[in-house]
Amino acid sequence: MENLIQIVSVPVIVAIVYGALAGYKILVDGREKLIKIIPVIAGALGVVLGVIAFYAVPDIIAAENVLTAILVGGASGLAATGTNQIWKQLTKKTDKGDGDGKSEK
């Protein structure tokens, strides 16, 4: 049962970071300079959440020391950015006939 709880900690951190970044994106209102730092914020927020989880509820994160908690949290935070990009690519609409070099006659 303890291993199951540890497995769940990574998706929980990913979900928290994903939600926080969705709110951040709304707050920055499309300002490109602030949007470019989203992966850095995601990684940092994941690190903070990993360290908090390590000290507050040590059984929930699969880490035996704080360095491992930092790595697990940071990777989980960056996974939120990857999740966002996967979703964006899967839902992206493609323009058929655009840019393929063939002209319609």
Steps between C-alpha positions, in 0.01 A plus 500: 500500500787737575639456149162589351492825694852582383403437138206740531718786628651576159167545316373709791797737470450510122132588543571774756769657283282471187214678675727771640651562157157519339416776747836666435434497126170679555667758723781585256243554223714392205814701581764302314791569737303365796370199307855398402596440863218252565731193493729665756205580725368145456831346602543734797144446622548124468820521707319699770212251507743207511684646800172586676375146444830355626486690828124522556395148394817293442305181423332655197809569287740235375813667640742394767672840525429861413712491181288218362185694600634802309563287191161325517321831553689679224439219252133495595476876452660480157266211413213746540649708219536187287141403575385843385696467175367149432144625547569803280643285219219244513230766481673717240304541181690443179440707190466263208649619174701774672874499460524172312635663185214382282269754343140422424394537135 
